[in-house]
Every structure is written in structure tokens, then in C-alpha cells.
Amino acid sequence: MRRLLSLPLLALTLMGCPSYDSYAPLVSQKGLVPPDQFARYGREQAQAVAIAREFGYAYQGDTPADFGAQAAAAVAYARTMPDVVNITADSLGHRLTVQFKSGWRTAVDPIADGRRGSETPGVPTAAPAS
């Protein structure tokens, strides 16, 4: 009898363990303003969406090295945007902090909608990467 009781207790214990998947909930756009609509709010917003799309497009895996490469690709793309002054990456937190010429500073999370940054409406043509 005690053995039969221990199986459901073990199952309940295992169900209570978190998944530690921090990427999937962050990338989900559920409940947010659609990226194309947000991009229409202004030039800097369009650039932020374009950077976020490139950040999501660069996803290659779940290792810290993969997250670092993903952030590096997004930073390289962000540096081609004409209004970006400064960018700081937090690769394990899946965030970029972007500062624009106007002084506006925003956090950029990856957008994984299968589109590239250049497909964002209102984004200015990117300068060649240096």
C-alpha cells in the first residue's frame, strides 16, 4: 500500500519542477502589440523592431555559446542602424539595451516571427557593417 502511495507523490513532485526554459516565454508575442504595428509608431520604433527580428532570426541553440553568438549577430545588425548610438547585450538574459540619438533607451527582446529586420515597415536602409 505504501509503495502505491509513493508513486502519485513522486509524480506530483516531478510536476512541480520548473522547466528553466527562459527563451520560449520571452520570445512569445502573445498579448503584445504586433511588431508591424509597433514599427509604425515612429522611425526609432521601426529600428527597434528590426533589431528584435534579427535577434530572433539569429537563434541557433540553447547553449550559452549559442546565445552569445545570437546576441553578437543582433549587435552587429544594430550598429548598422542610422539612429543607434549605443547598444549593450545581455546574452544569457536574451535582451539588448539600445540607445538612440534622441536619447530614447529601450530594451529589445528577440522576435521570432520568421521575418528579417529589413522586412520591417518604416525601417531606414541599414548602413554597411564596419
N, CA, C and O atoms as a DFTB+ gen file, in Angstrom:
520 C
 N C O
     1  1       0.816      -1.184       0.000
     2  2       0.000       0.000       0.000
     3  2       0.864       1.255       0.000
     4  3       0.574       2.224      -0.701
     5  1       1.912       1.224       0.783
     6  2       2.787       2.405       0.843
     7  2       3.505       2.637      -0.482
     8  3       3.753       3.779      -0.867
     9  1       3.832       1.571      -1.163
    10  2       4.503       1.716      -2.461
    11  2       3.569       2.359      -3.475
    12  3       4.003       3.193      -4.270
    13  1       2.296       1.986      -3.460
    14  2       1.337       2.574      -4.389
    15  2       1.106       4.054      -4.084
    16  3       0.864       4.847      -4.994
    17  1       1.179       4.416      -2.828
    18  2       1.008       5.810      -2.446
    19  2       2.219       6.657      -2.835
    20  3       2.083       7.850      -3.106
    21  1       3.384       6.053      -2.862
    22  2       4.588       6.809      -3.192
    23  2       4.655       7.193      -4.669
    24  3       5.253       8.216      -5.000
    25  1       4.067       6.413      -5.555
    26  2       4.097       6.743      -6.984
    27  2       3.366       8.052      -7.304
    28  3       3.935       8.888      -8.005
    29  1       2.142       8.271      -6.831
    30  2       1.497       9.560      -7.096
    31  2       2.238      10.731      -6.446
    32  3       2.275      11.827      -7.005
    33  1       2.819      10.505      -5.285
    34  2       3.589      11.577      -4.638
    35  2       4.827      11.925      -5.454
    36  3       5.180      13.098      -5.572
    37  1       5.472      10.944      -6.003
    38  2       6.630      11.179      -6.860
    39  2       6.210      11.932      -8.117
    40  3       6.903      12.856      -8.543
    41  1       5.088      11.550      -8.712
    42  2       4.585      12.226      -9.908
    43  2       4.259      13.687      -9.608
    44  3       4.586      14.566     -10.405
    45  1       3.628      13.955      -8.487
    46  2       3.314      15.335      -8.106
    47  2       4.574      16.151      -7.873
    48  3       4.634      17.327      -8.231
    49  1       5.573      15.533      -7.278
    50  2       6.838      16.227      -7.037
    51  2       7.509      16.608      -8.350
    52  3       8.000      17.727      -8.497
    53  1       7.531      15.696      -9.288
    54  2       8.161      15.975     -10.579
    55  2       7.390      17.005     -11.391
    56  3       7.992      17.765     -12.150
    57  1       6.080      17.046     -11.248
    58  2       5.287      18.047     -11.960
    59  2       5.556      19.449     -11.425
    60  3       5.353      20.428     -12.142
    61  1       5.998      19.560     -10.212
    62  2       6.270      20.856      -9.615
    63  2       7.617      21.442      -9.986
    64  3       7.907      22.587      -9.639
    65  1       8.440      20.685     -10.680
    66  2       9.767      21.171     -11.065
    67  2       9.648      22.127     -12.246
    68  3       8.967      21.811     -13.221
    69  1      10.298      23.294     -12.180
    70  2      10.237      24.228     -13.302
    71  2      11.046      23.714     -14.491
    72  3      11.936      22.876     -14.338
    73  1      10.724      24.227     -15.670
    74  2      11.397      23.770     -16.888
    75  2      12.702      24.532     -17.138
    76  3      13.564      24.044     -17.869
    77  1      12.857      25.693     -16.557
    78  2      14.043      26.542     -16.737
    79  2      14.226      26.995     -18.176
    80  3      15.330      27.383     -18.560
    81  1      13.179      26.955     -18.974
    82  2      13.244      27.461     -20.337
    83  2      12.872      28.935     -20.300
    84  3      11.692      29.281     -20.242
    85  1      13.873      29.799     -20.335
    86  2      13.594      31.227     -20.254
    87  2      13.427      31.861     -21.633
    88  3      12.961      32.997     -21.730
    89  1      13.795      31.157     -22.697
    90  2      13.749      31.745     -24.031
    91  2      12.343      31.736     -24.630
    92  3      11.876      32.765     -25.119
    93  1      11.667      30.594     -24.597
    94  2      10.354      30.474     -25.242
    95  2       9.322      31.460     -24.692
    96  3       8.632      32.092     -25.491
    97  1       9.176      31.629     -23.378
    98  2       8.191      32.604     -22.905
    99  2       8.561      34.042     -23.275
   100  3       7.677      34.875     -23.474
   101  1       9.834      34.332     -23.366
   102  2      10.272      35.681     -23.701
   103  2      10.002      36.010     -25.161
   104  3       9.621      37.136     -25.481
   105  1      10.191      35.051     -26.041
   106  2      10.017      35.265     -27.474
   107  2       8.540      35.332     -27.854
   108  3       8.193      35.905     -28.887
   109  1       7.683      34.761     -27.044
   110  2       6.255      34.760     -27.343
   111  2       5.732      36.195     -27.428
   112  3       5.997      37.013     -26.547
   113  1       5.004      36.487     -28.476
   114  2       4.440      37.825     -28.671
   115  2       2.983      37.893     -28.226
   116  3       2.286      38.870     -28.501
   117  1       2.527      36.845     -27.533
   118  2       1.134      36.764     -27.104
   119  2       0.788      37.929     -26.168
   120  3       1.449      38.142     -25.152
   121  1      -0.237      38.660     -26.522
   122  2      -0.713      39.756     -25.689
   123  2      -0.011      41.080     -25.929
   124  3      -0.328      42.065     -25.263
   125  1       0.920      41.134     -26.849
   126  2       1.648      42.367     -27.124
   127  2       1.145      43.026     -28.406
   128  3       0.445      42.402     -29.203
   129  1       1.505      44.277     -28.590
   130  2       1.203      44.967     -29.840
   131  2       1.970      44.243     -30.955
   132  3       3.155      43.956     -30.791
   133  1       1.320      43.945     -32.076
   134  2       2.024      43.267     -33.166
   135  2       3.242      44.080     -33.625
   136  3       3.188      45.309     -33.661
   137  1       4.343      43.391     -33.977
   138  2       5.575      44.109     -34.334
   139  2       5.400      45.129     -35.454
   140  3       5.946      46.230     -35.369
   141  1       4.649      44.786     -36.508
   142  2       4.476      45.734     -37.615
   143  2       3.705      46.971     -37.179
   144  3       3.984      48.069     -37.659
   145  1       2.746      46.814     -36.285
   146  2       2.002      47.965     -35.776
   147  2       2.911      48.834     -34.910
   148  3       2.879      50.059     -35.026
   149  1       3.719      48.224     -34.048
   150  2       4.644      48.991     -33.217
   151  2       5.668      49.730     -34.081
   152  3       6.058      50.851     -33.757
   153  1       6.103      49.105     -35.179
   154  2       7.079      49.734     -36.066
   155  2       6.518      50.993     -36.719
   156  3       7.279      51.890     -37.085
   157  1       5.217      51.069     -36.866
   158  2       4.600      52.245     -37.485
   159  2       4.511      53.438     -36.533
   160  3       4.128      54.529     -36.957
   161  1       4.855      53.254     -35.265
   162  2       4.790      54.359     -34.306
   163  2       5.864      55.407     -34.552
   164  3       5.708      56.551     -34.127
   165  1       6.943      55.049     -35.222
   166  2       7.996      56.013     -35.496
   167  2       9.253      55.351     -36.029
   168  3       9.353      54.125     -36.079
   169  1      10.194      56.166     -36.421
   170  2      11.435      55.695     -37.026
   171  2      12.250      54.841     -36.053
   172  3      12.744      53.776     -36.424
   173  1      12.390      55.302     -34.821
   174  2      13.177      54.548     -33.841
   175  2      12.472      53.253     -33.431
   176  3      13.126      52.241     -33.179
   177  1      11.157      53.288     -33.366
   178  2      10.425      52.068     -33.044
   179  2      10.591      51.030     -34.156
   180  3      10.702      49.835     -33.882
   181  1      10.609      51.486     -35.401
   182  2      10.830      50.573     -36.524
   183  2      12.218      49.947     -36.441
   184  3      12.390      48.760     -36.716
   185  1      13.201      50.750     -36.061
   186  2      14.560      50.217     -35.918
   187  2      14.638      49.212     -34.768
   188  3      15.333      48.201     -34.874
   189  1      13.932      49.484     -33.677
   190  2      13.929      48.550     -32.547
   191  2      13.292      47.218     -32.946
   192  3      13.787      46.159     -32.559
   193  1      12.218      47.256     -33.702
   194  2      11.573      46.026     -34.166
   195  2      12.491      45.281     -35.128
   196  3      12.585      44.055     -35.071
   197  1      13.166      46.010     -36.010
   198  2      14.083      45.370     -36.961
   199  2      15.225      44.673     -36.214
   200  3      15.610      43.558     -36.567
   201  1      15.760      45.322     -35.192
   202  2      16.824      44.713     -34.385
   203  2      16.293      43.480     -33.671
   204  3      16.972      42.455     -33.615
   205  1      15.092      43.570     -33.128
   206  2      14.490      42.428     -32.423
   207  2      14.267      41.253     -33.366
   208  3      14.463      40.100     -32.981
   209  1      13.858      41.539     -34.601
   210  2      13.657      40.458     -35.577
   211  2      14.982      39.798     -35.945
   212  3      15.049      38.575     -36.071
   213  1      16.018      40.582     -36.117
   214  2      17.328      39.992     -36.415
   215  2      17.843      39.197     -35.217
   216  3      18.508      38.174     -35.376
   217  1      17.527      39.679     -34.024
   218  2      17.901      38.977     -32.793
   219  2      17.215      37.613     -32.751
   220  3      17.850      36.608     -32.429
   221  1      15.950      37.574     -33.068
   222  2      15.220      36.306     -33.097
   223  2      15.651      35.414     -34.239
   224  3      15.699      34.194     -34.087
   225  1      15.965      36.001     -35.380
   226  2      16.374      35.221     -36.555
   227  2      17.710      34.525     -36.327
   228  3      17.959      33.462     -36.897
   229  1      18.568      35.110     -35.502
   230  2      19.914      34.576     -35.270
   231  2      19.933      33.418     -34.274
   232  3      21.001      32.878     -33.988
   233  1      18.787      33.029     -33.745
   234  2      18.725      31.935     -32.765
   235  2      19.225      30.636     -33.391
   236  3      18.782      30.243     -34.470
   237  1      20.175      29.960     -32.683
   238  2      20.735      28.714     -33.207
   239  2      20.739      27.582     -32.197
   240  3      20.982      26.437     -32.579
   241  1      20.482      27.849     -30.939
   242  2      20.502      26.779     -29.944
   243  2      20.375      27.313     -28.536
   244  3      20.206      28.513     -28.319
   245  1      20.460      26.392     -27.571
   246  2      20.218      26.738     -26.175
   247  2      21.462      26.763     -25.300
   248  3      21.336      26.831     -24.077
   249  1      22.642      26.711     -25.869
   250  2      23.852      26.759     -25.055
   251  2      24.253      28.218     -24.842
   252  3      23.868      29.079     -25.633
   253  1      25.009      28.506     -23.805
   254  2      25.476      29.881     -23.604
   255  2      26.265      30.426     -24.800
   256  3      26.178      31.614     -25.113
   257  1      27.032      29.558     -25.467
   258  2      27.777      29.997     -26.653
   259  2      26.822      30.382     -27.785
   260  3      27.060      31.356     -28.499
   261  1      25.748      29.619     -27.945
   262  2      24.753      29.942     -28.971
   263  2      24.066      31.263     -28.663
   264  3      23.847      32.076     -29.561
   265  1      23.724      31.482     -27.396
   266  2      23.094      32.743     -27.015
   267  2      24.053      33.918     -27.222
   268  3      23.627      35.001     -27.622
   269  1      25.331      33.711     -26.956
   270  2      26.327      34.758     -27.196
   271  2      26.450      35.089     -28.669
   272  3      26.541      36.260     -29.036
   273  1      26.454      34.070     -29.518
   274  2      26.533      34.300     -30.959
   275  2      25.278      35.008     -31.466
   276  3      25.353      35.870     -32.342
   277  1      24.139      34.642     -30.915
   278  2      22.874      35.281     -31.292
   279  2      22.909      36.771     -30.931
   280  3      22.535      37.620     -31.740
   281  1      23.353      37.075     -29.731
   282  2      23.438      38.471     -29.303
   283  2      24.458      39.238     -30.128
   284  3      24.227      40.400     -30.463
   285  1      25.581      38.612     -30.461
   286  2      26.610      39.274     -31.274
   287  2      26.072      39.615     -32.662
   288  3      26.363      40.686     -33.196
   289  1      25.289      38.711     -33.245
   290  2      24.706      38.980     -34.561
   291  2      23.725      40.146     -34.490
   292  3      23.693      40.989     -35.386
   293  1      22.929      40.192     -33.427
   294  2      21.970      41.286     -33.270
   295  2      22.685      42.617     -33.031
   296  3      22.263      43.649     -33.552
   297  1      23.752      42.598     -32.255
   298  2      24.521      43.821     -32.005
   299  2      25.151      44.319     -33.306
   300  3      25.147      45.520     -33.578
   301  1      25.688      43.403     -34.106
   302  2      26.290      43.798     -35.387
   303  2      25.242      44.432     -36.298
   304  3      25.518      45.428     -36.965
   305  1      24.052      43.863     -36.326
   306  2      22.977      44.447     -37.142
   307  2      22.558      45.804     -36.585
   308  3      22.334      46.741     -37.350
   309  1      22.451      45.918     -35.275
   310  2      22.016      47.181     -34.662
   311  2      22.997      48.310     -34.953
   312  3      22.597      49.465     -35.101
   313  1      24.260      47.979     -35.033
   314  2      25.267      49.022     -35.325
   315  2      25.124      49.578     -36.740
   316  3      25.673      50.640     -37.035
   317  1      24.402      48.889     -37.621
   318  2      24.175      49.396     -38.968
   319  2      23.006      50.370     -39.031
   320  3      22.829      51.054     -40.039
   321  1      22.209      50.443     -37.973
   322  2      21.058      51.346     -37.949
   323  2      21.548      52.793     -37.766
   324  3      22.429      53.050     -36.945
   325  1      20.980      53.728     -38.529
   326  2      21.488      55.101     -38.510
   327  2      21.279      55.855     -37.200
   328  3      22.055      56.761     -36.898
   329  1      20.270      55.517     -36.421
   330  2      19.979      56.273     -35.201
   331  2      20.476      55.616     -33.926
   332  3      20.286      56.169     -32.843
   333  1      21.106      54.453     -34.020
   334  2      21.589      53.755     -32.826
   335  2      22.916      54.356     -32.392
   336  3      23.866      54.420     -33.173
   337  1      22.972      54.798     -31.137
   338  2      24.178      55.395     -30.575
   339  2      24.971      54.366     -29.783
   340  3      26.192      54.281     -29.910
   341  1      24.277      53.590     -28.971
   342  2      24.940      52.625     -28.093
   343  2      24.063      51.390     -27.966
   344  3      22.836      51.476     -28.003
   345  1      24.709      50.245     -27.816
   346  2      23.964      49.004     -27.626
   347  2      24.734      48.122     -26.670
   348  3      25.951      47.973     -26.781
   349  1      24.004      47.533     -25.719
   350  2      24.593      46.640     -24.729
   351  2      23.829      45.328     -24.765
   352  3      22.598      45.318     -24.778
   353  1      24.554      44.230     -24.781
   354  2      23.922      42.911     -24.868
   355  2      23.973      42.191     -23.530
   356  3      24.966      42.257     -22.806
   357  1      22.892      41.507     -23.222
   358  2      22.818      40.571     -22.105
   359  2      22.417      39.242     -22.727
   360  3      21.233      38.917     -22.808
   361  1      23.416      38.474     -23.168
   362  2      23.141      37.281     -23.965
   363  2      22.398      36.207     -23.181
   364  3      21.539      35.531     -23.748
   365  1      22.696      36.029     -21.918
   366  2      22.003      34.992     -21.148
   367  2      20.623      35.440     -20.698
   368  3      19.774      34.609     -20.376
   369  1      20.393      36.738     -20.672
   370  2      19.068      37.254     -20.346
   371  2      18.231      37.495     -21.582
   372  3      17.066      37.877     -21.473
   373  1      18.805      37.280     -22.763
   374  2      18.110      37.424     -24.047
   375  2      17.583      38.835     -24.240
   376  3      16.456      39.022     -24.697
   377  1      18.396      39.831     -23.893
   378  2      17.960      41.217     -24.043
   379  2      19.107      42.075     -24.576
   380  3      20.282      41.810     -24.324
   381  1      18.729      43.095     -25.308
   382  2      19.659      44.126     -25.728
   383  2      19.124      45.447     -25.196
   384  3      17.912      45.659     -25.151
   385  1      20.016      46.325     -24.797
   386  2      19.623      47.680     -24.426
   387  2      20.151      48.599     -25.514
   388  3      21.358      48.677     -25.743
   389  1      19.248      49.286     -26.174
   390  2      19.600      50.128     -27.316
   391  2      19.320      51.577     -26.966
   392  3      18.248      51.907     -26.458
   393  1      20.297      52.446     -27.243
   394  2      20.111      53.888     -27.054
   395  2      20.160      54.555     -28.414
   396  3      21.043      54.275     -29.224
   397  1      19.198      55.446     -28.661
   398  2      19.088      56.141     -29.929
   399  2      19.586      57.574     -29.804
   400  3      19.786      58.075     -28.697
   401  1      19.786      58.231     -30.943
   402  2      20.279      59.610     -30.968
   403  2      19.405      60.571     -30.167
   404  3      19.906      61.526     -29.573
   405  1      18.104      60.317     -30.154
   406  2      17.185      61.200     -29.436
   407  2      17.320      61.076     -27.926
   408  3      16.788      61.900     -27.182
   409  1      18.035      60.039     -27.468
   410  2      18.174      59.793     -26.042
   411  2      17.276      58.670     -25.557
   412  3      17.408      58.211     -24.423
   413  1      16.359      58.225     -26.415
   414  2      15.458      57.138     -26.038
   415  2      16.254      55.861     -25.874
   416  3      17.023      55.475     -26.754
   417  1      16.065      55.219     -24.756
   418  2      16.730      53.955     -24.455
   419  2      15.647      52.905     -24.249
   420  3      14.681      53.137     -23.522
   421  1      15.807      51.751     -24.890
   422  2      14.802      50.702     -24.791
   423  2      15.446      49.331     -24.726
   424  3      16.557      49.123     -25.214
   425  1      14.739      48.410     -24.121
   426  2      15.175      47.013     -24.092
   427  2      14.565      46.305     -25.289
   428  3      13.392      46.503     -25.607
   429  1      15.358      45.485     -25.946
   430  2      14.914      44.754     -27.131
   431  2      15.033      43.268     -26.848
   432  3      16.114      42.762     -26.548
   433  1      13.904      42.574     -26.949
   434  2      13.866      41.119     -26.819
   435  2      13.737      40.524     -28.212
   436  3      13.273      41.205     -29.126
   437  1      14.135      39.271     -28.396
   438  2      14.019      38.662     -29.725
   439  2      12.560      38.496     -30.162
   440  3      11.683      38.173     -29.361
   441  1      12.334      38.725     -31.440
   442  2      11.036      38.447     -32.056
   443  2      11.274      37.340     -33.069
   444  3      12.002      37.525     -34.044
   445  1      10.660      36.197     -32.835
   446  2      10.847      35.040     -33.711
   447  2       9.607      34.823     -34.558
   448  3       8.888      33.841     -34.373
   449  1       9.354      35.741     -35.491
   450  2       8.197      35.591     -36.365
   451  2       8.594      35.151     -37.772
   452  3       7.762      35.141     -38.678
   453  1       9.860      34.789     -37.954
   454  2      10.319      34.289     -39.241
   455  2      10.638      35.366     -40.250
   456  3      10.925      35.055     -41.406
   457  1      10.596      36.616     -39.853
   458  2      10.886      37.713     -40.778
   459  2      12.217      38.347     -40.419
   460  3      12.646      38.300     -39.266
   461  1      12.861      38.933     -41.398
   462  2      14.134      39.612     -41.197
   463  2      13.888      41.073     -40.842
   464  3      12.792      41.598     -41.039
   465  1      14.916      41.717     -40.319
   466  2      14.805      43.119     -39.935
   467  2      14.493      44.033     -41.098
   468  3      13.773      45.019     -40.943
   469  1      15.035      43.710     -42.271
   470  2      14.802      44.550     -43.451
   471  2      13.357      44.502     -43.930
   472  3      12.945      45.361     -44.710
   473  1      12.575      43.516     -43.481
   474  2      11.176      43.395     -43.869
   475  2      10.250      44.228     -42.976
   476  3       9.035      44.231     -43.178
   477  1      10.806      44.921     -42.011
   478  2      10.022      45.731     -41.078
   479  2       9.594      47.017     -41.771
   480  3      10.436      47.704     -42.349
   481  1       8.300      47.365     -41.729
   482  2       7.856      48.614     -42.371
   483  2       8.429      49.827     -41.649
   484  3       8.426      49.894     -40.420
   485  1       8.916      50.773     -42.424
   486  2       9.421      52.029     -41.865
   487  2      10.863      52.021     -41.441
   488  3      11.371      53.039     -40.971
   489  1      11.544      50.894     -41.593
   490  2      12.951      50.838     -41.184
   491  2      13.799      51.496     -42.286
   492  3      13.629      51.195     -43.467
   493  1      14.712      52.395     -41.889
   494  2      15.580      53.021     -42.895
   495  2      16.596      51.997     -43.411
   496  3      16.863      50.986     -42.761
   497  1      17.139      52.269     -44.557
   498  2      18.151      51.355     -45.092
   499  2      19.342      51.340     -44.181
   500  3      19.830      52.386     -43.754
   501  1      19.805      50.155     -43.887
   502  2      20.934      49.980     -42.975
   503  2      22.233      50.361     -43.675
   504  3      22.406      50.131     -44.872
   505  1      23.131      50.943     -42.908
   506  2      24.452      51.260     -43.424
   507  2      25.257      49.968     -43.500
   508  3      24.968      49.022     -42.767
   509  1      26.254      49.909     -44.367
   510  2      27.063      48.693     -44.415
   511  2      27.789      48.461     -43.104
   512  3      28.250      49.407     -42.467
   513  1      27.889      47.200     -42.700
   514  2      28.570      46.865     -41.455
   515  2      30.043      47.188     -41.550
   516  3      30.683      46.946     -42.573
   517  1      30.579      47.744     -40.461
   518  2      32.003      48.099     -40.477
   519  2      32.813      47.108     -39.695
   520  3      34.033      47.246     -39.599
